[in-house]
Amino acid sequence: MPRIVTVGEAKTKLSDLIARAEEGEDVIVTRGGVPVARIVPLERPIRETVALIRQERERRPRVSAADIRTAKEEGRS
């Protein structure tokens, strides 16, 4: 869950918020209770990326070489 801060808090804690983003945390900045900006990491930590890939693989059905050959043949007709 992202951390939510006000513009004033973001001004005084910018270095800390950037450090949190470097660790993979998203920060939402609000003005008057309305979200106006996000501070996010430029790249996801590799462990998080690998975990997301594994989760996605588990959700999807396995595709065999025979499935791929069949799909290719169907596309040629």
All heavy atoms as a GROMACS GRO file, in nm:
protein
  600
    1MET      N    1   0.084  -0.118   0.000
    1MET     CA    2   0.000   0.000   0.000
    1MET      C    3   0.089   0.124   0.000
    1MET      O    4   0.186   0.132   0.074
    1MET     CB    5  -0.089  -0.005   0.124
    1MET     CG    6  -0.182   0.110   0.136
    1MET     SD    7  -0.298   0.075   0.268
    1MET     CE    8  -0.418   0.195   0.233
    2PRO      N    9   0.059   0.219  -0.086
    2PRO     CA   10   0.145   0.338  -0.091
    2PRO      C   11   0.132   0.425   0.034
    2PRO      O   12   0.029   0.426   0.100
    2PRO     CB   13   0.094   0.414  -0.213
    2PRO     CG   14  -0.042   0.363  -0.239
    2PRO     CD   15  -0.050   0.224  -0.182
    3ARG      N   16   0.239   0.495   0.062
    3ARG     CA   17   0.237   0.592   0.171
    3ARG      C   18   0.174   0.720   0.116
    3ARG      O   19   0.200   0.760   0.002
    3ARG     CB   20   0.380   0.617   0.216
    3ARG     CG   21   0.393   0.718   0.326
    3ARG     CD   22   0.540   0.742   0.357
    3ARG     NE   23   0.554   0.846   0.453
    3ARG     CZ   24   0.589   0.828   0.579
    3ARG    NH1   25   0.614   0.707   0.622
    3ARG    NH2   26   0.600   0.930   0.660
    4ILE      N   27   0.090   0.786   0.194
    4ILE     CA   28   0.024   0.910   0.151
    4ILE      C   29   0.073   1.024   0.238
    4ILE      O   30   0.071   1.014   0.361
    4ILE     CB   31  -0.129   0.896   0.160
    4ILE    CG1   32  -0.176   0.782   0.069
    4ILE    CG2   33  -0.198   1.027   0.124
    4ILE    CD1   34  -0.321   0.748   0.079
    5VAL      N   35   0.120   1.131   0.173
    5VAL     CA   36   0.171   1.249   0.245
    5VAL      C   37   0.114   1.375   0.183
    5VAL      O   38   0.075   1.376   0.067
    5VAL     CB   39   0.326   1.255   0.244
    5VAL    CG1   40   0.387   1.135   0.312
    5VAL    CG2   41   0.379   1.268   0.103
    6THR      N   42   0.112   1.482   0.260
    6THR     CA   43   0.068   1.612   0.208
    6THR      C   44   0.186   1.680   0.138
    6THR      O   45   0.302   1.639   0.154
    6THR     CB   46   0.020   1.703   0.322
    6THR    OG1   47   0.132   1.730   0.408
    6THR    CG2   48  -0.092   1.640   0.401
    7VAL      N   49   0.157   1.785   0.063
    7VAL     CA   50   0.263   1.860  -0.004
    7VAL      C   51   0.362   1.914   0.100
    7VAL      O   52   0.483   1.905   0.082
    7VAL     CB   53   0.205   1.975  -0.090
    7VAL    CG1   54   0.316   2.066  -0.140
    7VAL    CG2   55   0.125   1.919  -0.207
    8GLY      N   56   0.310   1.968   0.210
    8GLY     CA   57   0.398   2.022   0.314
    8GLY      C   58   0.490   1.916   0.372
    8GLY      O   59   0.609   1.939   0.391
    9GLU      N   60   0.434   1.798   0.399
    9GLU     CA   61   0.517   1.689   0.452
    9GLU      C   62   0.620   1.645   0.348
    9GLU      O   63   0.735   1.617   0.382
    9GLU     CB   64   0.427   1.572   0.491
    9GLU     CG   65   0.501   1.460   0.562
    9GLU     CD   66   0.408   1.346   0.604
    9GLU    OE1   67   0.286   1.356   0.585
    9GLU    OE2   68   0.462   1.248   0.657
   10ALA      N   69   0.580   1.642   0.221
   10ALA     CA   70   0.673   1.603   0.114
   10ALA      C   71   0.790   1.701   0.105
   10ALA      O   72   0.903   1.661   0.082
   10ALA     CB   73   0.599   1.594  -0.019
   11LYS      N   74   0.761   1.830   0.125
   11LYS     CA   75   0.867   1.931   0.120
   11LYS      C   76   0.970   1.908   0.230
   11LYS      O   77   1.090   1.918   0.206
   11LYS     CB   78   0.809   2.071   0.136
   11LYS     CG   79   0.739   2.124   0.015
   11LYS     CD   80   0.687   2.265   0.045
   11LYS     CE   81   0.613   2.327  -0.068
   11LYS     NZ   82   0.565   2.462  -0.036
   12THR      N   83   0.922   1.878   0.350
   12THR     CA   84   1.015   1.866   0.462
   12THR      C   85   1.082   1.729   0.468
   12THR      O   86   1.188   1.716   0.529
   12THR     CB   87   0.944   1.891   0.596
   12THR    OG1   88   0.838   1.798   0.612
   12THR    CG2   89   0.890   2.032   0.603
   13LYS      N   90   1.022   1.628   0.404
   13LYS     CA   91   1.076   1.492   0.413
   13LYS      C   92   1.115   1.435   0.277
   13LYS      O   93   1.116   1.313   0.258
   13LYS     CB   94   0.973   1.400   0.478
   13LYS     CG   95   0.940   1.437   0.621
   13LYS     CD   96   0.844   1.339   0.681
   13LYS     CE   97   0.817   1.374   0.826
   13LYS     NZ   98   0.722   1.281   0.888
   14LEU      N   99   1.147   1.521   0.181
   14LEU     CA  100   1.174   1.474   0.045
   14LEU      C  101   1.284   1.370   0.040
   14LEU      O  102   1.269   1.267  -0.026
   14LEU     CB  103   1.206   1.592  -0.047
   14LEU     CG  104   1.225   1.554  -0.195
   14LEU    CD1  105   1.101   1.486  -0.250
   14LEU    CD2  106   1.260   1.677  -0.275
   15SER      N  107   1.395   1.393   0.109
   15SER     CA  108   1.505   1.296   0.106
   15SER      C  109   1.461   1.159   0.157
   15SER      O  110   1.494   1.056   0.098
   15SER     CB  111   1.624   1.346   0.189
   15SER     OG  112   1.680   1.459   0.128
   16ASP      N  113   1.383   1.159   0.265
   16ASP     CA  114   1.332   1.033   0.320
   16ASP      C  115   1.237   0.965   0.222
   16ASP      O  116   1.242   0.843   0.203
   16ASP     CB  117   1.260   1.059   0.453
   16ASP     CG  118   1.198   0.935   0.511
   16ASP    OD1  119   1.271   0.835   0.532
   16ASP    OD2  120   1.075   0.935   0.535
   17LEU      N  121   1.151   1.043   0.158
   17LEU     CA  122   1.056   0.986   0.063
   17LEU      C  123   1.127   0.928  -0.059
   17LEU      O  124   1.088   0.823  -0.111
   17LEU     CB  125   0.953   1.092   0.022
   17LEU     CG  126   0.864   1.144   0.135
   17LEU    CD1  127   0.775   1.256   0.085
   17LEU    CD2  128   0.783   1.033   0.199
   18ILE      N  129   1.231   0.995  -0.104
   18ILE     CA  130   1.310   0.942  -0.216
   18ILE      C  131   1.378   0.812  -0.176
   18ILE      O  132   1.381   0.715  -0.252
   18ILE     CB  133   1.410   1.047  -0.267
   18ILE    CG1  134   1.334   1.159  -0.337
   18ILE    CG2  135   1.512   0.984  -0.362
   18ILE    CD1  136   1.419   1.277  -0.377
   19ALA      N  137   1.432   0.807  -0.055
   19ALA     CA  138   1.495   0.684  -0.006
   19ALA      C  139   1.393   0.570  -0.002
   19ALA      O  140   1.424   0.456  -0.039
   19ALA     CB  141   1.556   0.706   0.132
   20ARG      N  142   1.272   0.600   0.041
   20ARG     CA  143   1.166   0.498   0.044
   20ARG      C  144   1.135   0.449  -0.098
   20ARG      O  145   1.114   0.331  -0.122
   20ARG     CB  146   1.041   0.552   0.110
   20ARG     CG  147   1.055   0.567   0.259
   20ARG     CD  148   0.930   0.636   0.317
   20ARG     NE  149   0.939   0.650   0.459
   20ARG     CZ  150   0.895   0.559   0.547
   20ARG    NH1  151   0.840   0.448   0.505
   20ARG    NH2  152   0.907   0.580   0.676
   21ALA      N  153   1.130   0.543  -0.193
   21ALA     CA  154   1.105   0.505  -0.332
   21ALA      C  155   1.218   0.415  -0.384
   21ALA      O  156   1.192   0.317  -0.454
   21ALA     CB  157   1.091   0.629  -0.420
   22GLU      N  158   1.341   0.447  -0.347
   22GLU     CA  159   1.454   0.363  -0.388
   22GLU      C  160   1.441   0.221  -0.334
   22GLU      O  161   1.490   0.127  -0.395
   22GLU     CB  162   1.586   0.425  -0.342
   22GLU     CG  163   1.623   0.549  -0.419
   22GLU     CD  164   1.747   0.617  -0.363
   22GLU    OE1  165   1.770   0.614  -0.240
   22GLU    OE2  166   1.821   0.674  -0.446
   23GLU      N  167   1.374   0.207  -0.221
   23GLU     CA  168   1.353   0.075  -0.161
   23GLU      C  169   1.230   0.006  -0.219
   23GLU      O  170   1.196  -0.105  -0.179
   23GLU     CB  171   1.338   0.090  -0.010
   23GLU     CG  172   1.466   0.134   0.058
   23GLU     CD  173   1.447   0.167   0.204
   23GLU    OE1  174   1.336   0.148   0.257
   23GLU    OE2  175   1.544   0.212   0.266
   24GLY      N  176   1.161   0.072  -0.312
   24GLY     CA  177   1.047   0.010  -0.378
   24GLY      C  178   0.911   0.059  -0.335
   24GLY      O  179   0.809   0.012  -0.386
   25GLU      N  180   0.905   0.154  -0.243
   25GLU     CA  181   0.777   0.202  -0.192
   25GLU      C  182   0.723   0.316  -0.280
   25GLU      O  183   0.797   0.402  -0.324
   25GLU     CB  184   0.793   0.252  -0.049
   25GLU     CG  185   0.665   0.292   0.018
   25GLU     CD  186   0.684   0.331   0.165
   25GLU    OE1  187   0.791   0.302   0.222
   25GLU    OE2  188   0.592   0.392   0.219
   26ASP      N  189   0.593   0.314  -0.306
   26ASP     CA  190   0.527   0.425  -0.376
   26ASP      C  191   0.480   0.527  -0.272
   26ASP      O  192   0.436   0.490  -0.164
   26ASP     CB  193   0.404   0.376  -0.452
   26ASP     CG  194   0.440   0.298  -0.577
   26ASP    OD1  195   0.559   0.268  -0.596
   26ASP    OD2  196   0.349   0.268  -0.654
   27VAL      N  197   0.488   0.654  -0.307
   27VAL     CA  198   0.442   0.762  -0.219
   27VAL      C  199   0.345   0.848  -0.300
   27VAL      O  200   0.377   0.891  -0.411
   27VAL     CB  201   0.560   0.848  -0.168
   27VAL    CG1  202   0.510   0.963  -0.082
   27VAL    CG2  203   0.660   0.762  -0.093
   28ILE      N  204   0.229   0.874  -0.245
   28ILE     CA  205   0.131   0.961  -0.309
   28ILE      C  206   0.129   1.094  -0.234
   28ILE      O  207   0.120   1.096  -0.111
   28ILE     CB  208  -0.010   0.899  -0.309
   28ILE    CG1  209  -0.007   0.771  -0.394
   28ILE    CG2  210  -0.113   0.997  -0.362
   28ILE    CD1  211  -0.137   0.695  -0.394
   29VAL      N  212   0.140   1.203  -0.309
   29VAL     CA  213   0.140   1.337  -0.249
   29VAL      C  214   0.002   1.398  -0.273
   29VAL      O  215  -0.049   1.396  -0.386
   29VAL     CB  216   0.250   1.425  -0.312
   29VAL    CG1  217   0.251   1.563  -0.248
   29VAL    CG2  218   0.387   1.358  -0.300
   30THR      N  219  -0.056   1.453  -0.165
   30THR     CA  220  -0.189   1.512  -0.177
   30THR      C  221  -0.184   1.662  -0.147
   30THR      O  222  -0.099   1.709  -0.072
   30THR     CB  223  -0.288   1.446  -0.079
   30THR    OG1  224  -0.247   1.472   0.055
   30THR    CG2  225  -0.299   1.298  -0.102
   31ARG      N  226  -0.279   1.734  -0.207
   31ARG     CA  227  -0.298   1.877  -0.177
   31ARG      C  228  -0.446   1.893  -0.147
   31ARG      O  229  -0.529   1.862  -0.232
   31ARG     CB  230  -0.256   1.963  -0.295
   31ARG     CG  231  -0.280   2.112  -0.267
   31ARG     CD  232  -0.245   2.202  -0.385
   31ARG     NE  233  -0.100   2.202  -0.405
   31ARG     CZ  234  -0.041   2.187  -0.523
   31ARG    NH1  235  -0.112   2.170  -0.632
   31ARG    NH2  236   0.090   2.189  -0.534
   32GLY      N  237  -0.476   1.936  -0.027
   32GLY     CA  238  -0.616   1.951   0.012
   32GLY      C  239  -0.691   1.819   0.011
   32GLY      O  240  -0.809   1.814  -0.019
   33GLY      N  241  -0.619   1.710   0.039
   33GLY     CA  242  -0.680   1.578   0.043
   33GLY      C  243  -0.696   1.512  -0.093
   33GLY      O  244  -0.745   1.400  -0.102
   34VAL      N  245  -0.653   1.580  -0.200
   34VAL     CA  246  -0.665   1.526  -0.335
   34VAL      C  247  -0.527   1.481  -0.384
   34VAL      O  248  -0.432   1.560  -0.382
   34VAL     CB  249  -0.722   1.633  -0.431
   34VAL    CG1  250  -0.730   1.581  -0.573
   34VAL    CG2  251  -0.858   1.680  -0.382
   35PRO      N  252  -0.512   1.358  -0.431
   35PRO     CA  253  -0.383   1.313  -0.484
   35PRO      C  254  -0.342   1.398  -0.604
   35PRO      O  255  -0.422   1.420  -0.695
   35PRO     CB  256  -0.409   1.168  -0.525
   35PRO     CG  257  -0.530   1.126  -0.449
   35PRO     CD  258  -0.611   1.251  -0.431
   36VAL      N  259  -0.217   1.447  -0.602
   36VAL     CA  260  -0.169   1.530  -0.712
   36VAL      C  261  -0.040   1.479  -0.774
   36VAL      O  262  -0.003   1.521  -0.883
   36VAL     CB  263  -0.150   1.678  -0.668
   36VAL    CG1  264  -0.284   1.740  -0.633
   36VAL    CG2  265  -0.053   1.689  -0.552
   37ALA      N  266   0.033   1.390  -0.704
   37ALA     CA  267   0.161   1.342  -0.757
   37ALA      C  268   0.196   1.209  -0.692
   37ALA      O  269   0.144   1.174  -0.585
   37ALA     CB  270   0.271   1.444  -0.730
   38ARG      N  271   0.288   1.138  -0.758
   38ARG     CA  272   0.340   1.013  -0.702
   38ARG      C  273   0.492   1.015  -0.709
   38ARG      O  274   0.549   1.063  -0.807
   38ARG     CB  275   0.292   0.892  -0.782
   38ARG     CG  276   0.148   0.858  -0.758
   38ARG     CD  277   0.101   0.742  -0.841
   38ARG     NE  278   0.175   0.622  -0.807
   38ARG     CZ  279   0.177   0.514  -0.884
   38ARG    NH1  280   0.113   0.514  -0.998
   38ARG    NH2  281   0.244   0.409  -0.847
   39ILE      N  282   0.554   0.962  -0.607
   39ILE     CA  283   0.699   0.940  -0.608
   39ILE      C  284   0.715   0.789  -0.612
   39ILE      O  285   0.669   0.718  -0.522
   39ILE     CB  286   0.766   0.998  -0.482
   39ILE    CG1  287   0.739   1.149  -0.471
   39ILE    CG2  288   0.917   0.970  -0.484
   39ILE    CD1  289   0.785   1.210  -0.340
   40VAL      N  290   0.775   0.740  -0.719
   40VAL     CA  291   0.788   0.596  -0.738
   40VAL      C  292   0.931   0.562  -0.778
   40VAL      O  293   1.003   0.645  -0.832
   40VAL     CB  294   0.691   0.545  -0.848
   40VAL    CG1  295   0.546   0.566  -0.808
   40VAL    CG2  296   0.718   0.611  -0.980
   41PRO      N  297   0.971   0.438  -0.752
   41PRO     CA  298   1.105   0.398  -0.796
   41PRO      C  299   1.112   0.393  -0.949
   41PRO      O  300   1.012   0.362  -1.014
   41PRO     CB  301   1.122   0.259  -0.735
   41PRO     CG  302   0.984   0.210  -0.707
   41PRO     CD  303   0.900   0.332  -0.684
   42LEU      N  304   1.227   0.424  -1.004
   42LEU     CA  305   1.243   0.415  -1.149
   42LEU      C  306   1.242   0.270  -1.194
   42LEU      O  307   1.192   0.238  -1.300
   42LEU     CB  308   1.373   0.482  -1.193
   42LEU     CG  309   1.372   0.634  -1.184
   42LEU    CD1  310   1.507   0.690  -1.227
   42LEU    CD2  311   1.263   0.691  -1.274
   43GLU      N  312   1.297   0.182  -1.115
   43GLU     CA  313   1.299   0.040  -1.146
   43GLU      C  314   1.252  -0.036  -1.024
   43GLU      O  315   1.282   0.002  -0.911
   43GLU     CB  316   1.439  -0.006  -1.184
   43GLU     CG  317   1.491   0.056  -1.311
   43GLU     CD  318   1.631   0.005  -1.345
   43GLU    OE1  319   1.674  -0.094  -1.285
   43GLU    OE2  320   1.694   0.066  -1.430
   44ARG      N  321   1.182  -0.145  -1.047
   44ARG     CA  322   1.142  -0.229  -0.935
   44ARG      C  323   1.264  -0.307  -0.887
   44ARG      O  324   1.348  -0.346  -0.968
   44ARG     CB  325   1.037  -0.330  -0.979
   44ARG     CG  326   0.906  -0.269  -1.009
   44ARG     CD  327   0.810  -0.376  -1.054
   44ARG     NE  328   0.688  -0.312  -1.099
   44ARG     CZ  329   0.571  -0.340  -1.051
   44ARG    NH1  330   0.557  -0.433  -0.962
   44ARG    NH2  331   0.465  -0.277  -1.094
   45PRO      N  332   1.270  -0.331  -0.757
   45PRO     CA  333   1.376  -0.419  -0.708
   45PRO      C  334   1.365  -0.555  -0.775
   45PRO      O  335   1.254  -0.603  -0.800
   45PRO     CB  336   1.348  -0.429  -0.558
   45PRO     CG  337   1.264  -0.310  -0.526
   45PRO     CD  338   1.186  -0.280  -0.652
   46ILE      N  339   1.477  -0.615  -0.809
   46ILE     CA  340   1.477  -0.740  -0.885
   46ILE      C  341   1.397  -0.849  -0.814
   46ILE      O  342   1.328  -0.927  -0.878
   46ILE     CB  343   1.622  -0.787  -0.915
   46ILE    CG1  344   1.621  -0.903  -1.015
   46ILE    CG2  345   1.694  -0.828  -0.789
   46ILE    CD1  346   1.582  -0.864  -1.154
   47ARG      N  347   1.403  -0.855  -0.682
   47ARG     CA  348   1.327  -0.958  -0.609
   47ARG      C  349   1.178  -0.943  -0.634
   47ARG      O  350   1.105  -1.040  -0.651
   47ARG     CB  351   1.356  -0.951  -0.460
   47ARG     CG  352   1.491  -1.007  -0.421
   47ARG     CD  353   1.505  -1.000  -0.271
   47ARG     NE  354   1.516  -0.861  -0.229
   47ARG     CZ  355   1.629  -0.804  -0.189
   47ARG    NH1  356   1.738  -0.874  -0.182
   47ARG    NH2  357   1.632  -0.678  -0.156
   48GLU      N  358   1.131  -0.819  -0.636
   48GLU     CA  359   0.988  -0.794  -0.658
   48GLU      C  360   0.949  -0.832  -0.801
   48GLU      O  361   0.844  -0.892  -0.824
   48GLU     CB  362   0.957  -0.647  -0.633
   48GLU     CG  363   0.810  -0.614  -0.644
   48GLU     CD  364   0.781  -0.468  -0.616
   48GLU    OE1  365   0.858  -0.402  -0.544
   48GLU    OE2  366   0.679  -0.420  -0.668
   49THR      N  367   1.034  -0.801  -0.897
   49THR     CA  368   1.007  -0.835  -1.036
   49THR      C  369   0.998  -0.986  -1.054
   49THR      O  370   0.907  -1.037  -1.119
   49THR     CB  371   1.116  -0.776  -1.128
   49THR    OG1  372   1.120  -0.634  -1.111
   49THR    CG2  373   1.090  -0.809  -1.274
   50VAL      N  374   1.093  -1.057  -0.996
   50VAL     CA  375   1.093  -1.204  -1.006
   50VAL      C  376   0.968  -1.262  -0.940
   50VAL      O  377   0.903  -1.352  -0.994
   50VAL     CB  378   1.221  -1.263  -0.943
   50VAL    CG1  379   1.211  -1.414  -0.929
   50VAL    CG2  380   1.343  -1.225  -1.026
   51ALA      N  381   0.928  -1.208  -0.825
   51ALA     CA  382   0.808  -1.256  -0.757
   51ALA      C  383   0.684  -1.233  -0.843
   51ALA      O  384   0.597  -1.320  -0.852
   51ALA     CB  385   0.793  -1.187  -0.621
   52LEU      N  386   0.674  -1.117  -0.908
   52LEU     CA  387   0.560  -1.089  -0.995
   52LEU      C  388   0.556  -1.183  -1.115
   52LEU      O  389   0.449  -1.229  -1.155
   52LEU     CB  390   0.564  -0.944  -1.041
   52LEU     CG  391   0.534  -0.838  -0.935
   52LEU    CD1  392   0.562  -0.699  -0.989
   52LEU    CD2  393   0.391  -0.850  -0.887
   53ILE      N  394   0.671  -1.212  -1.172
   53ILE     CA  395   0.677  -1.306  -1.285
   53ILE      C  396   0.632  -1.444  -1.241
   53ILE      O  397   0.553  -1.510  -1.311
   53ILE     CB  398   0.820  -1.310  -1.344
   53ILE    CG1  399   0.852  -1.178  -1.415
   53ILE    CG2  400   0.836  -1.429  -1.439
   53ILE    CD1  401   0.997  -1.162  -1.454
   54ARG      N  402   0.678  -1.489  -1.126
   54ARG     CA  403   0.636  -1.621  -1.076
   54ARG      C  404   0.487  -1.626  -1.051
   54ARG      O  405   0.422  -1.725  -1.084
   54ARG     CB  406   0.714  -1.655  -0.949
   54ARG     CG  407   0.857  -1.690  -0.977
   54ARG     CD  408   0.930  -1.732  -0.852
   54ARG     NE  409   1.066  -1.773  -0.888
   54ARG     CZ  410   1.171  -1.755  -0.814
   54ARG    NH1  411   1.160  -1.699  -0.695
   54ARG    NH2  412   1.290  -1.795  -0.854
   55GLN      N  413   0.431  -1.520  -0.992
   55GLN     CA  414   0.286  -1.516  -0.969
   55GLN      C  415   0.210  -1.526  -1.100
   55GLN      O  416   0.111  -1.597  -1.110
   55GLN     CB  417   0.247  -1.387  -0.897
   55GLN     CG  418   0.284  -1.383  -0.752
   55GLN     CD  419   0.253  -1.247  -0.690
   55GLN    OE1  420   0.215  -1.153  -0.759
   55GLN    NE2  421   0.269  -1.237  -0.560
   56GLU      N  422   0.254  -1.453  -1.200
   56GLU     CA  423   0.186  -1.453  -1.329
   56GLU      C  424   0.195  -1.590  -1.396
   56GLU      O  425   0.099  -1.637  -1.455
   56GLU     CB  426   0.245  -1.344  -1.419
   56GLU     CG  427   0.167  -1.317  -1.543
   56GLU     CD  428   0.026  -1.267  -1.518
   56GLU    OE1  429   0.000  -1.205  -1.414
   56GLU    OE2  430  -0.061  -1.291  -1.604
   57ARG      N  431   0.310  -1.654  -1.386
   57ARG     CA  432   0.325  -1.788  -1.444
   57ARG      C  433   0.230  -1.888  -1.380
   57ARG      O  434   0.176  -1.975  -1.448
   57ARG     CB  435   0.469  -1.838  -1.426
   57ARG     CG  436   0.565  -1.780  -1.524
   57ARG     CD  437   0.700  -1.844  -1.506
   57ARG     NE  438   0.798  -1.789  -1.597
   57ARG     CZ  439   0.927  -1.807  -1.585
   57ARG    NH1  440   0.976  -1.877  -1.485
   57ARG    NH2  441   1.009  -1.754  -1.672
   58GLU      N  442   0.212  -1.877  -1.249
   58GLU     CA  443   0.124  -1.969  -1.179
   58GLU      C  444  -0.023  -1.948  -1.219
   58GLU      O  445  -0.100  -2.042  -1.219
   58GLU     CB  446   0.139  -1.952  -1.028
   58GLU     CG  447   0.272  -2.001  -0.977
   58GLU     CD  448   0.296  -1.967  -0.830
   58GLU    OE1  449   0.204  -1.913  -0.764
   58GLU    OE2  450   0.408  -1.993  -0.782
   59ARG      N  451  -0.059  -1.826  -1.254
   59ARG     CA  452  -0.197  -1.795  -1.291
   59ARG      C  453  -0.234  -1.844  -1.430
   59ARG      O  454  -0.349  -1.873  -1.457
   59ARG     CB  455  -0.220  -1.644  -1.289
   59ARG     CG  456  -0.235  -1.583  -1.155
   59ARG     CD  457  -0.260  -1.436  -1.165
   59ARG     NE  458  -0.276  -1.392  -1.304
   59ARG     CZ  459  -0.350  -1.291  -1.343
   59ARG    NH1  460  -0.416  -1.222  -1.257
   59ARG    NH2  461  -0.359  -1.256  -1.469
   60ARG      N  462  -0.139  -1.849  -1.518
   60ARG     CA  463  -0.168  -1.880  -1.658
   60ARG      C  464  -0.147  -2.030  -1.686
   60ARG      O  465  -0.061  -2.093  -1.627
   60ARG     CB  466  -0.078  -1.799  -1.750
   60ARG     CG  467  -0.108  -1.652  -1.739
   60ARG     CD  468  -0.015  -1.571  -1.825
   60ARG     NE  469  -0.042  -1.430  -1.807
   60ARG     CZ  470  -0.096  -1.355  -1.901
   60ARG    NH1  471  -0.126  -1.404  -2.017
   60ARG    NH2  472  -0.118  -1.228  -1.878
   61PRO      N  473  -0.223  -2.084  -1.781
   61PRO     CA  474  -0.204  -2.226  -1.816
   61PRO      C  475  -0.071  -2.246  -1.887
   61PRO      O  476  -0.020  -2.156  -1.954
   61PRO     CB  477  -0.321  -2.255  -1.910
   61PRO     CG  478  -0.363  -2.121  -1.963
   61PRO     CD  479  -0.329  -2.021  -1.857
   62ARG      N  480  -0.017  -2.364  -1.868
   62ARG     CA  481   0.110  -2.397  -1.935
   62ARG      C  482   0.086  -2.415  -2.084
   62ARG      O  483  -0.017  -2.466  -2.126
   62ARG     CB  484   0.166  -2.528  -1.879
   62ARG     CG  485   0.198  -2.518  -1.732
   62ARG     CD  486   0.345  -2.513  -1.715
   62ARG     NE  487   0.378  -2.518  -1.573
   62ARG     CZ  488   0.462  -2.436  -1.518
   62ARG    NH1  489   0.521  -2.346  -1.589
   62ARG    NH2  490   0.489  -2.446  -1.390
   63VAL      N  491   0.184  -2.377  -2.165
   63VAL     CA  492   0.176  -2.392  -2.310
   63VAL      C  493   0.286  -2.488  -2.351
   63VAL      O  494   0.404  -2.466  -2.321
   63VAL     CB  495   0.193  -2.257  -2.382
   63VAL    CG1  496   0.191  -2.275  -2.532
   63VAL    CG2  497   0.087  -2.159  -2.337
   64SER      N  498   0.247  -2.595  -2.419
   64SER     CA  499   0.346  -2.695  -2.462
   64SER      C  500   0.395  -2.662  -2.602
   64SER      O  501   0.337  -2.580  -2.674
   64SER     CB  502   0.283  -2.834  -2.460
   64SER     OG  503   0.186  -2.843  -2.563
   65ALA      N  504   0.501  -2.732  -2.642
   65ALA     CA  505   0.554  -2.716  -2.778
   65ALA      C  506   0.448  -2.757  -2.880
   65ALA      O  507   0.434  -2.695  -2.986
   65ALA     CB  508   0.681  -2.798  -2.795
   66ALA      N  509   0.370  -2.861  -2.847
   66ALA     CA  510   0.263  -2.904  -2.938
   66ALA      C  511   0.158  -2.795  -2.954
   66ALA      O  512   0.107  -2.774  -3.065
   66ALA     CB  513   0.200  -3.033  -2.885
   67ASP      N  514   0.125  -2.726  -2.845
   67ASP     CA  515   0.029  -2.615  -2.852
   67ASP      C  516   0.080  -2.505  -2.946
   67ASP      O  517   0.004  -2.449  -3.025
   67ASP     CB  518   0.004  -2.554  -2.714
   67ASP     CG  519  -0.066  -2.648  -2.618
   67ASP    OD1  520  -0.140  -2.738  -2.664
   67ASP    OD2  521  -0.046  -2.630  -2.496
   68ILE      N  522   0.208  -2.477  -2.938
   68ILE     CA  523   0.268  -2.372  -3.022
   68ILE      C  524   0.265  -2.415  -3.168
   68ILE      O  525   0.228  -2.337  -3.256
   68ILE     CB  526   0.411  -2.340  -2.975
   68ILE    CG1  527   0.406  -2.276  -2.835
   68ILE    CG2  528   0.483  -2.249  -3.075
   68ILE    CD1  529   0.539  -2.261  -2.768
   69ARG      N  530   0.302  -2.543  -3.196
   69ARG     CA  531   0.299  -2.593  -3.334
   69ARG      C  532   0.158  -2.585  -3.392
   69ARG      O  533   0.137  -2.543  -3.505
   69ARG     CB  534   0.352  -2.736  -3.340
   69ARG     CG  535   0.504  -2.746  -3.340
   69ARG     CD  536   0.550  -2.886  -3.376
   69ARG     NE  537   0.514  -2.984  -3.273
   69ARG     CZ  538   0.582  -3.007  -3.162
   69ARG    NH1  539   0.693  -2.940  -3.139
   69ARG    NH2  540   0.542  -3.098  -3.076
   70THR      N  541   0.059  -2.627  -3.313
   70THR     CA  542  -0.081  -2.624  -3.358
   70THR      C  543  -0.124  -2.480  -3.388
   70THR      O  544  -0.186  -2.454  -3.492
   70THR     CB  545  -0.173  -2.685  -3.251
   70THR    OG1  546  -0.134  -2.819  -3.226
   70THR    CG2  547  -0.318  -2.680  -3.293
   71ALA      N  548  -0.089  -2.387  -3.302
   71ALA     CA  549  -0.125  -2.247  -3.323
   71ALA      C  550  -0.060  -2.194  -3.451
   71ALA      O  551  -0.122  -2.120  -3.527
   71ALA     CB  552  -0.085  -2.163  -3.202
   72LYS      N  553   0.066  -2.232  -3.473
   72LYS     CA  554   0.135  -2.187  -3.594
   72LYS      C  555   0.068  -2.243  -3.719
   72LYS      O  556   0.048  -2.174  -3.818
   72LYS     CB  557   0.283  -2.229  -3.590
   72LYS     CG  558   0.366  -2.145  -3.494
   72LYS     CD  559   0.504  -2.201  -3.477
   72LYS     CE  560   0.590  -2.183  -3.596
   72LYS     NZ  561   0.732  -2.226  -3.574
   73GLU      N  562   0.032  -2.370  -3.714
   73GLU     CA  563  -0.034  -2.433  -3.830
   73GLU      C  564  -0.170  -2.369  -3.856
   73GLU      O  565  -0.206  -2.347  -3.972
   73GLU     CB  566  -0.050  -2.584  -3.807
   73GLU     CG  567   0.081  -2.660  -3.810
   73GLU     CD  568   0.153  -2.648  -3.944
   73GLU    OE1  569   0.087  -2.651  -4.050
   73GLU    OE2  570   0.277  -2.633  -3.944
   74GLU      N  571  -0.245  -2.339  -3.751
   74GLU     CA  572  -0.374  -2.275  -3.768
   74GLU      C  573  -0.360  -2.137  -3.829
   74GLU      O  574  -0.446  -2.093  -3.907
   74GLU     CB  575  -0.447  -2.265  -3.633
   74GLU     CG  576  -0.497  -2.398  -3.581
   74GLU     CD  577  -0.556  -2.389  -3.443
   74GLU    OE1  578  -0.558  -2.278  -3.384
   74GLU    OE2  579  -0.601  -2.493  -3.392
   75GLY      N  580  -0.252  -2.069  -3.799
   75GLY     CA  581  -0.229  -1.936  -3.853
   75GLY      C  582  -0.191  -1.937  -4.000
   75GLY      O  583  -0.204  -1.838  -4.069
   76ARG      N  584  -0.144  -2.052  -4.048
   76ARG     CA  585  -0.101  -2.064  -4.189
   76ARG      C  586  -0.216  -2.095  -4.283
   76ARG      O  587  -0.202  -2.086  -4.402
   76ARG     CB  588   0.006  -2.171  -4.203
   76ARG     CG  589   0.134  -2.132  -4.135
   76ARG     CD  590   0.239  -2.237  -4.154
   76ARG     NE  591   0.358  -2.201  -4.078
   76ARG     CZ  592   0.456  -2.283  -4.054
   76ARG    NH1  593   0.454  -2.405  -4.098
   76ARG    NH2  594   0.560  -2.242  -3.985
   77SER      N  595  -0.330  -2.136  -4.230
   77SER     CA  596  -0.439  -2.176  -4.321
   77SER      C  597  -0.514  -2.060  -4.375
   77SER      O  598  -0.515  -1.952  -4.339
   77SER     CB  599  -0.538  -2.268  -4.253
   77SER     OG  600  -0.527  -2.281  -4.118
   0.00000   0.00000   0.00000
